[in-house]
Amino acid sequence: MDRAHTGRERIPVSVHPTSSAASRAVAAEIAALLRERAAQGRMAVLGLATGSTPQGVYDELVRMHREDALSFKNAVTFNLDEYWPM
């Protein structure tokens, strides 16, 4: 077996008390990236999941757009959905 497949990566993990808290935290990270890239005059490229799982994150991003003037002007999204076997 190739050594690249035998190691373990340390992926940062955040644990939140509720799905709402997790959604707010993820939305805050996305918002920070959007603002950072806009300030740099660069695009923010996001890979976004479809379905009901990320709905809380998207609801929070919509709220931030409406209430906090979060801009998506510099955002490019790739919306991902997997269907097997198709």
PDB file with one MODEL, atoms N, CA, C and O in Angstrom:
MODEL        1
ATOM      1  N   MET A   1       0.840  -1.178   0.000  1.00  0.00           N
ATOM      2  CA  MET A   1       0.000   0.000   0.000  1.00  0.00           C
ATOM      3  C   MET A   1       0.886   1.242   0.000  1.00  0.00           C
ATOM      4  O   MET A   1       1.918   1.280   0.670  1.00  0.00           O
ATOM      5  N   ASP A   2       0.483   2.230  -0.738  1.00  0.00           N
ATOM      6  CA  ASP A   2       1.201   3.499  -0.822  1.00  0.00           C
ATOM      7  C   ASP A   2       1.191   4.179   0.549  1.00  0.00           C
ATOM      8  O   ASP A   2       0.157   4.231   1.215  1.00  0.00           O
ATOM      9  N   ARG A   3       2.338   4.694   0.960  1.00  0.00           N
ATOM     10  CA  ARG A   3       2.437   5.341   2.272  1.00  0.00           C
ATOM     11  C   ARG A   3       1.465   6.504   2.423  1.00  0.00           C
ATOM     12  O   ARG A   3       1.008   6.788   3.530  1.00  0.00           O
ATOM     13  N   ALA A   4       1.144   7.181   1.320  1.00  0.00           N
ATOM     14  CA  ALA A   4       0.231   8.322   1.388  1.00  0.00           C
ATOM     15  C   ALA A   4      -1.137   7.910   1.914  1.00  0.00           C
ATOM     16  O   ALA A   4      -1.877   8.739   2.443  1.00  0.00           O
ATOM     17  N   HIS A   5      -1.470   6.646   1.771  1.00  0.00           N
ATOM     18  CA  HIS A   5      -2.792   6.185   2.189  1.00  0.00           C
ATOM     19  C   HIS A   5      -2.800   5.573   3.593  1.00  0.00           C
ATOM     20  O   HIS A   5      -3.861   5.201   4.095  1.00  0.00           O
ATOM     21  N   THR A   6      -1.643   5.467   4.222  1.00  0.00           N
ATOM     22  CA  THR A   6      -1.595   4.836   5.536  1.00  0.00           C
ATOM     23  C   THR A   6      -1.556   5.843   6.675  1.00  0.00           C
ATOM     24  O   THR A   6      -1.813   5.487   7.825  1.00  0.00           O
ATOM     25  N   GLY A   7      -1.239   7.087   6.372  1.00  0.00           N
ATOM     26  CA  GLY A   7      -1.153   8.103   7.419  1.00  0.00           C
ATOM     27  C   GLY A   7      -2.516   8.647   7.802  1.00  0.00           C
ATOM     28  O   GLY A   7      -3.521   8.389   7.140  1.00  0.00           O
ATOM     29  N   ARG A   8      -2.524   9.389   8.864  1.00  0.00           N
ATOM     30  CA  ARG A   8      -3.759  10.033   9.316  1.00  0.00           C
ATOM     31  C   ARG A   8      -3.537  11.533   9.317  1.00  0.00           C
ATOM     32  O   ARG A   8      -2.484  12.028   9.719  1.00  0.00           O
ATOM     33  N   GLU A   9      -4.540  12.233   8.864  1.00  0.00           N
ATOM     34  CA  GLU A   9      -4.468  13.685   8.866  1.00  0.00           C
ATOM     35  C   GLU A   9      -5.193  14.212  10.089  1.00  0.00           C
ATOM     36  O   GLU A   9      -6.145  13.605  10.581  1.00  0.00           O
ATOM     37  N   ARG A  10      -4.735  15.323  10.557  1.00  0.00           N
ATOM     38  CA  ARG A  10      -5.398  15.970  11.685  1.00  0.00           C
ATOM     39  C   ARG A  10      -6.275  17.085  11.123  1.00  0.00           C
ATOM     40  O   ARG A  10      -5.801  18.171  10.789  1.00  0.00           O
ATOM     41  N   ILE A  11      -7.550  16.785  11.032  1.00  0.00           N
ATOM     42  CA  ILE A  11      -8.511  17.741  10.502  1.00  0.00           C
ATOM     43  C   ILE A  11      -9.094  18.522  11.674  1.00  0.00           C
ATOM     44  O   ILE A  11      -9.593  17.926  12.629  1.00  0.00           O
ATOM     45  N   PRO A  12      -9.034  19.860  11.608  1.00  0.00           N
ATOM     46  CA  PRO A  12      -9.614  20.650  12.701  1.00  0.00           C
ATOM     47  C   PRO A  12     -11.112  20.376  12.832  1.00  0.00           C
ATOM     48  O   PRO A  12     -11.836  20.343  11.837  1.00  0.00           O
ATOM     49  N   VAL A  13     -11.560  20.185  14.045  1.00  0.00           N
ATOM     50  CA  VAL A  13     -12.967  19.889  14.317  1.00  0.00           C
ATOM     51  C   VAL A  13     -13.463  20.851  15.393  1.00  0.00           C
ATOM     52  O   VAL A  13     -12.789  21.083  16.397  1.00  0.00           O
ATOM     53  N   SER A  14     -14.641  21.401  15.168  1.00  0.00           N
ATOM     54  CA  SER A  14     -15.296  22.239  16.177  1.00  0.00           C
ATOM     55  C   SER A  14     -16.575  21.538  16.602  1.00  0.00           C
ATOM     56  O   SER A  14     -17.355  21.089  15.762  1.00  0.00           O
ATOM     57  N   VAL A  15     -16.784  21.448  17.892  1.00  0.00           N
ATOM     58  CA  VAL A  15     -17.994  20.827  18.422  1.00  0.00           C
ATOM     59  C   VAL A  15     -18.860  21.939  19.007  1.00  0.00           C
ATOM     60  O   VAL A  15     -18.383  22.765  19.786  1.00  0.00           O
ATOM     61  N   HIS A  16     -20.134  21.952  18.624  1.00  0.00           N
ATOM     62  CA  HIS A  16     -21.068  22.983  19.074  1.00  0.00           C
ATOM     63  C   HIS A  16     -22.242  22.314  19.781  1.00  0.00           C
ATOM     64  O   HIS A  16     -22.579  21.170  19.475  1.00  0.00           O
ATOM     65  N   PRO A  17     -22.861  23.013  20.715  1.00  0.00           N
ATOM     66  CA  PRO A  17     -23.932  22.393  21.500  1.00  0.00           C
ATOM     67  C   PRO A  17     -25.204  22.098  20.706  1.00  0.00           C
ATOM     68  O   PRO A  17     -25.965  21.197  21.060  1.00  0.00           O
ATOM     69  N   THR A  18     -25.434  22.855  19.635  1.00  0.00           N
ATOM     70  CA  THR A  18     -26.647  22.650  18.831  1.00  0.00           C
ATOM     71  C   THR A  18     -26.318  22.816  17.354  1.00  0.00           C
ATOM     72  O   THR A  18     -25.280  23.374  16.996  1.00  0.00           O
ATOM     73  N   SER A  19     -27.205  22.331  16.509  1.00  0.00           N
ATOM     74  CA  SER A  19     -27.000  22.521  15.071  1.00  0.00           C
ATOM     75  C   SER A  19     -27.106  24.000  14.711  1.00  0.00           C
ATOM     76  O   SER A  19     -26.438  24.458  13.784  1.00  0.00           O
ATOM     77  N   SER A  20     -27.931  24.746  15.428  1.00  0.00           N
ATOM     78  CA  SER A  20     -28.043  26.191  15.178  1.00  0.00           C
ATOM     79  C   SER A  20     -26.730  26.902  15.477  1.00  0.00           C
ATOM     80  O   SER A  20     -26.301  27.771  14.718  1.00  0.00           O
ATOM     81  N   ALA A  21     -26.101  26.535  16.576  1.00  0.00           N
ATOM     82  CA  ALA A  21     -24.812  27.136  16.927  1.00  0.00           C
ATOM     83  C   ALA A  21     -23.759  26.780  15.886  1.00  0.00           C
ATOM     84  O   ALA A  21     -22.946  27.625  15.510  1.00  0.00           O
ATOM     85  N   ALA A  22     -23.769  25.547  15.425  1.00  0.00           N
ATOM     86  CA  ALA A  22     -22.819  25.122  14.391  1.00  0.00           C
ATOM     87  C   ALA A  22     -23.075  25.880  13.093  1.00  0.00           C
ATOM     88  O   ALA A  22     -22.133  26.312  12.429  1.00  0.00           O
ATOM     89  N   SER A  23     -24.342  26.043  12.732  1.00  0.00           N
ATOM     90  CA  SER A  23     -24.688  26.777  11.515  1.00  0.00           C
ATOM     91  C   SER A  23     -24.203  28.216  11.589  1.00  0.00           C
ATOM     92  O   SER A  23     -23.668  28.742  10.613  1.00  0.00           O
ATOM     93  N   ARG A  24     -24.387  28.855  12.736  1.00  0.00           N
ATOM     94  CA  ARG A  24     -23.922  30.236  12.902  1.00  0.00           C
ATOM     95  C   ARG A  24     -22.404  30.320  12.797  1.00  0.00           C
ATOM     96  O   ARG A  24     -21.876  31.256  12.196  1.00  0.00           O
ATOM     97  N   ALA A  25     -21.704  29.357  13.372  1.00  0.00           N
ATOM     98  CA  ALA A  25     -20.238  29.364  13.323  1.00  0.00           C
ATOM     99  C   ALA A  25     -19.732  29.187  11.895  1.00  0.00           C
ATOM    100  O   ALA A  25     -18.810  29.884  11.474  1.00  0.00           O
ATOM    101  N   VAL A  26     -20.324  28.270  11.157  1.00  0.00           N
ATOM    102  CA  VAL A  26     -19.912  28.046   9.766  1.00  0.00           C
ATOM    103  C   VAL A  26     -20.232  29.276   8.925  1.00  0.00           C
ATOM    104  O   VAL A  26     -19.409  29.704   8.116  1.00  0.00           O
ATOM    105  N   ALA A  27     -21.424  29.849   9.108  1.00  0.00           N
ATOM    106  CA  ALA A  27     -21.797  31.051   8.361  1.00  0.00           C
ATOM    107  C   ALA A  27     -20.846  32.203   8.679  1.00  0.00           C
ATOM    108  O   ALA A  27     -20.494  32.977   7.789  1.00  0.00           O
ATOM    109  N   ALA A  28     -20.431  32.322   9.931  1.00  0.00           N
ATOM    110  CA  ALA A  28     -19.487  33.379  10.312  1.00  0.00           C
ATOM    111  C   ALA A  28     -18.145  33.192   9.610  1.00  0.00           C
ATOM    112  O   ALA A  28     -17.526  34.169   9.188  1.00  0.00           O
ATOM    113  N   GLU A  29     -17.689  31.945   9.481  1.00  0.00           N
ATOM    114  CA  GLU A  29     -16.434  31.687   8.760  1.00  0.00           C
ATOM    115  C   GLU A  29     -16.564  32.050   7.287  1.00  0.00           C
ATOM    116  O   GLU A  29     -15.654  32.644   6.709  1.00  0.00           O
ATOM    117  N   ILE A  30     -17.685  31.696   6.683  1.00  0.00           N
ATOM    118  CA  ILE A  30     -17.912  32.033   5.277  1.00  0.00           C
ATOM    119  C   ILE A  30     -17.975  33.547   5.111  1.00  0.00           C
ATOM    120  O   ILE A  30     -17.385  34.094   4.180  1.00  0.00           O
ATOM    121  N   ALA A  31     -18.688  34.227   6.010  1.00  0.00           N
ATOM    122  CA  ALA A  31     -18.799  35.685   5.945  1.00  0.00           C
ATOM    123  C   ALA A  31     -17.431  36.345   6.078  1.00  0.00           C
ATOM    124  O   ALA A  31     -17.132  37.303   5.366  1.00  0.00           O
ATOM    125  N   ALA A  32     -16.606  35.840   6.982  1.00  0.00           N
ATOM    126  CA  ALA A  32     -15.261  36.396   7.152  1.00  0.00           C
ATOM    127  C   ALA A  32     -14.448  36.233   5.872  1.00  0.00           C
ATOM    128  O   ALA A  32     -13.729  37.149   5.475  1.00  0.00           O
ATOM    129  N   LEU A  33     -14.556  35.085   5.230  1.00  0.00           N
ATOM    130  CA  LEU A  33     -13.846  34.859   3.973  1.00  0.00           C
ATOM    131  C   LEU A  33     -14.353  35.809   2.892  1.00  0.00           C
ATOM    132  O   LEU A  33     -13.556  36.394   2.158  1.00  0.00           O
ATOM    133  N   LEU A  34     -15.678  35.967   2.791  1.00  0.00           N
ATOM    134  CA  LEU A  34     -16.245  36.874   1.795  1.00  0.00           C
ATOM    135  C   LEU A  34     -15.742  38.297   2.000  1.00  0.00           C
ATOM    136  O   LEU A  34     -15.366  38.969   1.039  1.00  0.00           O
ATOM    137  N   ARG A  35     -15.733  38.755   3.241  1.00  0.00           N
ATOM    138  CA  ARG A  35     -15.276  40.122   3.539  1.00  0.00           C
ATOM    139  C   ARG A  35     -13.784  40.284   3.272  1.00  0.00           C
ATOM    140  O   ARG A  35     -13.350  41.301   2.731  1.00  0.00           O
ATOM    141  N   GLU A  36     -13.005  39.281   3.652  1.00  0.00           N
ATOM    142  CA  GLU A  36     -11.555  39.329   3.435  1.00  0.00           C
ATOM    143  C   GLU A  36     -11.236  39.415   1.947  1.00  0.00           C
ATOM    144  O   GLU A  36     -10.439  40.252   1.524  1.00  0.00           O
ATOM    145  N   ARG A  37     -11.853  38.556   1.165  1.00  0.00           N
ATOM    146  CA  ARG A  37     -11.585  38.549  -0.270  1.00  0.00           C
ATOM    147  C   ARG A  37     -12.074  39.831  -0.938  1.00  0.00           C
ATOM    148  O   ARG A  37     -11.411  40.352  -1.835  1.00  0.00           O
ATOM    149  N   ALA A  38     -13.219  40.339  -0.515  1.00  0.00           N
ATOM    150  CA  ALA A  38     -13.733  41.592  -1.085  1.00  0.00           C
ATOM    151  C   ALA A  38     -12.761  42.735  -0.799  1.00  0.00           C
ATOM    152  O   ALA A  38     -12.509  43.564  -1.674  1.00  0.00           O
ATOM    153  N   ALA A  39     -12.215  42.788   0.412  1.00  0.00           N
ATOM    154  CA  ALA A  39     -11.253  43.833   0.774  1.00  0.00           C
ATOM    155  C   ALA A  39      -9.982  43.736  -0.059  1.00  0.00           C
ATOM    156  O   ALA A  39      -9.322  44.743  -0.313  1.00  0.00           O
ATOM    157  N   GLN A  40      -9.640  42.523  -0.484  1.00  0.00           N
ATOM    158  CA  GLN A  40      -8.452  42.296  -1.310  1.00  0.00           C
ATOM    159  C   GLN A  40      -8.750  42.462  -2.796  1.00  0.00           C
ATOM    160  O   GLN A  40      -7.842  42.403  -3.624  1.00  0.00           O
ATOM    161  N   GLY A  41     -10.026  42.671  -3.136  1.00  0.00           N
ATOM    162  CA  GLY A  41     -10.420  42.753  -4.541  1.00  0.00           C
ATOM    163  C   GLY A  41     -10.356  41.409  -5.238  1.00  0.00           C
ATOM    164  O   GLY A  41     -10.167  41.338  -6.452  1.00  0.00           O
ATOM    165  N   ARG A  42     -10.513  40.348  -4.471  1.00  0.00           N
ATOM    166  CA  ARG A  42     -10.437  38.986  -5.012  1.00  0.00           C
ATOM    167  C   ARG A  42     -11.782  38.296  -4.874  1.00  0.00           C
ATOM    168  O   ARG A  42     -12.644  38.722  -4.105  1.00  0.00           O
ATOM    169  N   MET A  43     -11.943  37.229  -5.628  1.00  0.00           N
ATOM    170  CA  MET A  43     -13.159  36.426  -5.553  1.00  0.00           C
ATOM    171  C   MET A  43     -13.025  35.391  -4.434  1.00  0.00           C
ATOM    172  O   MET A  43     -11.932  34.903  -4.149  1.00  0.00           O
ATOM    173  N   ALA A  44     -14.141  35.072  -3.817  1.00  0.00           N
ATOM    174  CA  ALA A  44     -14.208  33.970  -2.856  1.00  0.00           C
ATOM    175  C   ALA A  44     -14.888  32.816  -3.577  1.00  0.00           C
ATOM    176  O   ALA A  44     -16.027  32.943  -4.028  1.00  0.00           O
ATOM    177  N   VAL A  45     -14.200  31.706  -3.684  1.00  0.00           N
ATOM    178  CA  VAL A  45     -14.743  30.534  -4.370  1.00  0.00           C
ATOM    179  C   VAL A  45     -15.202  29.543  -3.310  1.00  0.00           C
ATOM    180  O   VAL A  45     -14.415  29.092  -2.477  1.00  0.00           O
ATOM    181  N   LEU A  46     -16.497  29.212  -3.356  1.00  0.00           N
ATOM    182  CA  LEU A  46     -17.097  28.348  -2.345  1.00  0.00           C
ATOM    183  C   LEU A  46     -17.661  27.092  -2.983  1.00  0.00           C
ATOM    184  O   LEU A  46     -18.312  27.161  -4.026  1.00  0.00           O
ATOM    185  N   GLY A  47     -17.419  25.954  -2.372  1.00  0.00           N
ATOM    186  CA  GLY A  47     -18.085  24.710  -2.748  1.00  0.00           C
ATOM    187  C   GLY A  47     -19.214  24.497  -1.757  1.00  0.00           C
ATOM    188  O   GLY A  47     -18.970  24.274  -0.571  1.00  0.00           O
ATOM    189  N   LEU A  48     -20.444  24.563  -2.235  1.00  0.00           N
ATOM    190  CA  LEU A  48     -21.609  24.495  -1.351  1.00  0.00           C
ATOM    191  C   LEU A  48     -22.392  23.215  -1.578  1.00  0.00           C
ATOM    192  O   LEU A  48     -22.629  22.808  -2.715  1.00  0.00           O
ATOM    193  N   ALA A  49     -22.786  22.593  -0.490  1.00  0.00           N
ATOM    194  CA  ALA A  49     -23.585  21.368  -0.570  1.00  0.00           C
ATOM    195  C   ALA A  49     -25.048  21.718  -0.814  1.00  0.00           C
ATOM    196  O   ALA A  49     -25.518  22.796  -0.450  1.00  0.00           O
ATOM    197  N   THR A  50     -25.753  20.784  -1.437  1.00  0.00           N
ATOM    198  CA  THR A  50     -27.189  20.952  -1.627  1.00  0.00           C
ATOM    199  C   THR A  50     -27.921  20.084  -0.611  1.00  0.00           C
ATOM    200  O   THR A  50     -27.293  19.383   0.182  1.00  0.00           O
ATOM    201  N   GLY A  51     -29.221  20.133  -0.636  1.00  0.00           N
ATOM    202  CA  GLY A  51     -30.007  19.315   0.277  1.00  0.00           C
ATOM    203  C   GLY A  51     -30.347  20.052   1.551  1.00  0.00           C
ATOM    204  O   GLY A  51     -30.108  21.254   1.672  1.00  0.00           O
ATOM    205  N   SER A  52     -30.904  19.327   2.497  1.00  0.00           N
ATOM    206  CA  SER A  52     -31.389  19.958   3.725  1.00  0.00           C
ATOM    207  C   SER A  52     -30.313  20.104   4.803  1.00  0.00           C
ATOM    208  O   SER A  52     -30.480  20.906   5.722  1.00  0.00           O
ATOM    209  N   THR A  53     -29.231  19.362   4.717  1.00  0.00           N
ATOM    210  CA  THR A  53     -28.209  19.405   5.766  1.00  0.00           C
ATOM    211  C   THR A  53     -27.642  20.805   5.992  1.00  0.00           C
ATOM    212  O   THR A  53     -27.552  21.231   7.143  1.00  0.00           O
ATOM    213  N   PRO A  54     -27.253  21.543   4.945  1.00  0.00           N
ATOM    214  CA  PRO A  54     -26.669  22.866   5.170  1.00  0.00           C
ATOM    215  C   PRO A  54     -27.698  24.000   5.282  1.00  0.00           C
ATOM    216  O   PRO A  54     -27.314  25.170   5.296  1.00  0.00           O
ATOM    217  N   GLN A  55     -28.983  23.681   5.360  1.00  0.00           N
ATOM    218  CA  GLN A  55     -30.029  24.712   5.337  1.00  0.00           C
ATOM    219  C   GLN A  55     -29.834  25.774   6.417  1.00  0.00           C
ATOM    220  O   GLN A  55     -30.042  26.959   6.156  1.00  0.00           O
ATOM    221  N   GLY A  56     -29.444  25.375   7.612  1.00  0.00           N
ATOM    222  CA  GLY A  56     -29.229  26.339   8.696  1.00  0.00           C
ATOM    223  C   GLY A  56     -28.129  27.332   8.377  1.00  0.00           C
ATOM    224  O   GLY A  56     -28.238  28.512   8.708  1.00  0.00           O
ATOM    225  N   VAL A  57     -27.065  26.857   7.733  1.00  0.00           N
ATOM    226  CA  VAL A  57     -25.968  27.743   7.326  1.00  0.00           C
ATOM    227  C   VAL A  57     -26.486  28.756   6.315  1.00  0.00           C
ATOM    228  O   VAL A  57     -26.207  29.950   6.428  1.00  0.00           O
ATOM    229  N   TYR A  58     -27.233  28.285   5.334  1.00  0.00           N
ATOM    230  CA  TYR A  58     -27.743  29.179   4.296  1.00  0.00           C
ATOM    231  C   TYR A  58     -28.742  30.174   4.873  1.00  0.00           C
ATOM    232  O   TYR A  58     -28.753  31.337   4.468  1.00  0.00           O
ATOM    233  N   ASP A  59     -29.574  29.743   5.803  1.00  0.00           N
ATOM    234  CA  ASP A  59     -30.507  30.661   6.461  1.00  0.00           C
ATOM    235  C   ASP A  59     -29.750  31.776   7.180  1.00  0.00           C
ATOM    236  O   ASP A  59     -30.144  32.941   7.118  1.00  0.00           O
ATOM    237  N   GLU A  60     -28.672  31.418   7.855  1.00  0.00           N
ATOM    238  CA  GLU A  60     -27.869  32.416   8.573  1.00  0.00           C
ATOM    239  C   GLU A  60     -27.173  33.357   7.599  1.00  0.00           C
ATOM    240  O   GLU A  60     -27.082  34.554   7.870  1.00  0.00           O
ATOM    241  N   LEU A  61     -26.682  32.851   6.477  1.00  0.00           N
ATOM    242  CA  LEU A  61     -26.058  33.723   5.477  1.00  0.00           C
ATOM    243  C   LEU A  61     -27.074  34.703   4.894  1.00  0.00           C
ATOM    244  O   LEU A  61     -26.749  35.867   4.660  1.00  0.00           O
ATOM    245  N   VAL A  62     -28.290  34.242   4.661  1.00  0.00           N
ATOM    246  CA  VAL A  62     -29.351  35.138   4.173  1.00  0.00           C
ATOM    247  C   VAL A  62     -29.633  36.213   5.218  1.00  0.00           C
ATOM    248  O   VAL A  62     -29.775  37.388   4.877  1.00  0.00           O
ATOM    249  N   ARG A  63     -29.716  35.819   6.488  1.00  0.00           N
ATOM    250  CA  ARG A  63     -29.940  36.796   7.549  1.00  0.00           C
ATOM    251  C   ARG A  63     -28.825  37.832   7.574  1.00  0.00           C
ATOM    252  O   ARG A  63     -29.088  39.028   7.701  1.00  0.00           O
ATOM    253  N   MET A  64     -27.576  37.375   7.453  1.00  0.00           N
ATOM    254  CA  MET A  64     -26.431  38.288   7.465  1.00  0.00           C
ATOM    255  C   MET A  64     -26.475  39.234   6.261  1.00  0.00           C
ATOM    256  O   MET A  64     -26.106  40.403   6.372  1.00  0.00           O
ATOM    257  N   HIS A  65     -26.916  38.737   5.141  1.00  0.00           N
ATOM    258  CA  HIS A  65     -27.046  39.580   3.951  1.00  0.00           C
ATOM    259  C   HIS A  65     -28.092  40.671   4.191  1.00  0.00           C
ATOM    260  O   HIS A  65     -27.856  41.840   3.887  1.00  0.00           O
ATOM    261  N   ARG A  66     -29.225  40.293   4.728  1.00  0.00           N
ATOM    262  CA  ARG A  66     -30.330  41.237   4.945  1.00  0.00           C
ATOM    263  C   ARG A  66     -30.062  42.217   6.085  1.00  0.00           C
ATOM    264  O   ARG A  66     -30.335  43.411   5.961  1.00  0.00           O
ATOM    265  N   GLU A  67     -29.531  41.713   7.187  1.00  0.00           N
ATOM    266  CA  GLU A  67     -29.388  42.547   8.384  1.00  0.00           C
ATOM    267  C   GLU A  67     -28.016  43.184   8.533  1.00  0.00           C
ATOM    268  O   GLU A  67     -27.898  44.260   9.119  1.00  0.00           O
ATOM    269  N   ASP A  68     -26.983  42.544   8.020  1.00  0.00           N
ATOM    270  CA  ASP A  68     -25.614  43.031   8.209  1.00  0.00           C
ATOM    271  C   ASP A  68     -24.956  43.461   6.904  1.00  0.00           C
ATOM    272  O   ASP A  68     -23.763  43.762   6.874  1.00  0.00           O
ATOM    273  N   ALA A  69     -25.737  43.490   5.826  1.00  0.00           N
ATOM    274  CA  ALA A  69     -25.245  43.903   4.504  1.00  0.00           C
ATOM    275  C   ALA A  69     -24.093  43.026   4.001  1.00  0.00           C
ATOM    276  O   ALA A  69     -23.200  43.515   3.309  1.00  0.00           O
ATOM    277  N   LEU A  70     -24.108  41.743   4.345  1.00  0.00           N
ATOM    278  CA  LEU A  70     -23.100  40.827   3.813  1.00  0.00           C
ATOM    279  C   LEU A  70     -23.276  40.742   2.302  1.00  0.00           C
ATOM    280  O   LEU A  70     -24.365  40.448   1.808  1.00  0.00           O
ATOM    281  N   SER A  71     -22.203  41.000   1.580  1.00  0.00           N
ATOM    282  CA  SER A  71     -22.266  41.006   0.118  1.00  0.00           C
ATOM    283  C   SER A  71     -21.737  39.694  -0.459  1.00  0.00           C
ATOM    284  O   SER A  71     -20.760  39.123   0.024  1.00  0.00           O
ATOM    285  N   PHE A  72     -22.411  39.247  -1.495  1.00  0.00           N
ATOM    286  CA  PHE A  72     -21.981  38.067  -2.241  1.00  0.00           C
ATOM    287  C   PHE A  72     -21.469  38.462  -3.621  1.00  0.00           C
ATOM    288  O   PHE A  72     -21.326  37.618  -4.506  1.00  0.00           O
ATOM    289  N   LYS A  73     -21.193  39.755  -3.795  1.00  0.00           N
ATOM    290  CA  LYS A  73     -20.745  40.276  -5.087  1.00  0.00           C
ATOM    291  C   LYS A  73     -19.468  39.581  -5.558  1.00  0.00           C
ATOM    292  O   LYS A  73     -19.311  39.318  -6.750  1.00  0.00           O
ATOM    293  N   ASN A  74     -18.569  39.288  -4.645  1.00  0.00           N
ATOM    294  CA  ASN A  74     -17.289  38.671  -4.994  1.00  0.00           C
ATOM    295  C   ASN A  74     -17.290  37.169  -4.739  1.00  0.00           C
ATOM    296  O   ASN A  74     -16.237  36.579  -4.501  1.00  0.00           O
ATOM    297  N   ALA A  75     -18.463  36.549  -4.788  1.00  0.00           N
ATOM    298  CA  ALA A  75     -18.554  35.112  -4.529  1.00  0.00           C
ATOM    299  C   ALA A  75     -18.835  34.343  -5.812  1.00  0.00           C
ATOM    300  O   ALA A  75     -19.649  34.750  -6.641  1.00  0.00           O
ATOM    301  N   VAL A  76     -18.147  33.233  -5.949  1.00  0.00           N
ATOM    302  CA  VAL A  76     -18.420  32.256  -7.000  1.00  0.00           C
ATOM    303  C   VAL A  76     -18.713  30.959  -6.268  1.00  0.00           C
ATOM    304  O   VAL A  76     -17.953  30.554  -5.388  1.00  0.00           O
ATOM    305  N   THR A  77     -19.814  30.304  -6.627  1.00  0.00           N
ATOM    306  CA  THR A  77     -20.151  29.061  -5.938  1.00  0.00           C
ATOM    307  C   THR A  77     -20.199  27.887  -6.899  1.00  0.00           C
ATOM    308  O   THR A  77     -20.577  28.019  -8.064  1.00  0.00           O
ATOM    309  N   PHE A  78     -19.811  26.758  -6.384  1.00  0.00           N
ATOM    310  CA  PHE A  78     -19.979  25.476  -7.052  1.00  0.00           C
ATOM    311  C   PHE A  78     -20.911  24.683  -6.150  1.00  0.00           C
ATOM    312  O   PHE A  78     -20.542  24.309  -5.036  1.00  0.00           O
ATOM    313  N   ASN A  79     -22.112  24.430  -6.632  1.00  0.00           N
ATOM    314  CA  ASN A  79     -23.094  23.715  -5.834  1.00  0.00           C
ATOM    315  C   ASN A  79     -22.990  22.228  -6.147  1.00  0.00           C
ATOM    316  O   ASN A  79     -23.138  21.804  -7.292  1.00  0.00           O
ATOM    317  N   LEU A  80     -22.734  21.458  -5.114  1.00  0.00           N
ATOM    318  CA  LEU A  80     -22.407  20.049  -5.270  1.00  0.00           C
ATOM    319  C   LEU A  80     -23.566  19.161  -4.860  1.00  0.00           C
ATOM    320  O   LEU A  80     -24.227  19.401  -3.850  1.00  0.00           O
ATOM    321  N   ASP A  81     -23.796  18.150  -5.646  1.00  0.00           N
ATOM    322  CA  ASP A  81     -24.770  17.128  -5.295  1.00  0.00           C
ATOM    323  C   ASP A  81     -24.303  15.830  -5.938  1.00  0.00           C
ATOM    324  O   ASP A  81     -23.867  15.825  -7.089  1.00  0.00           O
ATOM    325  N   GLU A  82     -24.392  14.757  -5.216  1.00  0.00           N
ATOM    326  CA  GLU A  82     -23.937  13.475  -5.731  1.00  0.00           C
ATOM    327  C   GLU A  82     -25.121  12.535  -5.879  1.00  0.00           C
ATOM    328  O   GLU A  82     -25.952  12.405  -4.979  1.00  0.00           O
ATOM    329  N   TYR A  83     -25.178  11.903  -6.999  1.00  0.00           N
ATOM    330  CA  TYR A  83     -26.184  10.870  -7.236  1.00  0.00           C
ATOM    331  C   TYR A  83     -25.447   9.610  -7.660  1.00  0.00           C
ATOM    332  O   TYR A  83     -24.649   9.638  -8.597  1.00  0.00           O
ATOM    333  N   TRP A  84     -25.705   8.527  -6.986  1.00  0.00           N
ATOM    334  CA  TRP A  84     -25.020   7.281  -7.314  1.00  0.00           C
ATOM    335  C   TRP A  84     -26.043   6.200  -7.575  1.00  0.00           C
ATOM    336  O   TRP A  84     -27.003   6.122  -6.808  1.00  0.00           O
ATOM    337  N   PRO A  85     -25.932   5.392  -8.544  1.00  0.00           N
ATOM    338  CA  PRO A  85     -25.057   5.521  -9.717  1.00  0.00           C
ATOM    339  C   PRO A  85     -25.809   6.251 -10.830  1.00  0.00           C
ATOM    340  O   PRO A  85     -26.904   5.839 -11.215  1.00  0.00           O
ATOM    341  N   MET A  86     -25.274   7.239 -11.300  1.00  0.00           N
ATOM    342  CA  MET A  86     -25.920   8.009 -12.361  1.00  0.00           C
ATOM    343  C   MET A  86     -24.928   8.407 -13.411  1.00  0.00           C
ATOM    344  O   MET A  86     -25.291   9.063 -14.387  1.00  0.00           O
TER     345      MET A  86
ENDMDL
END
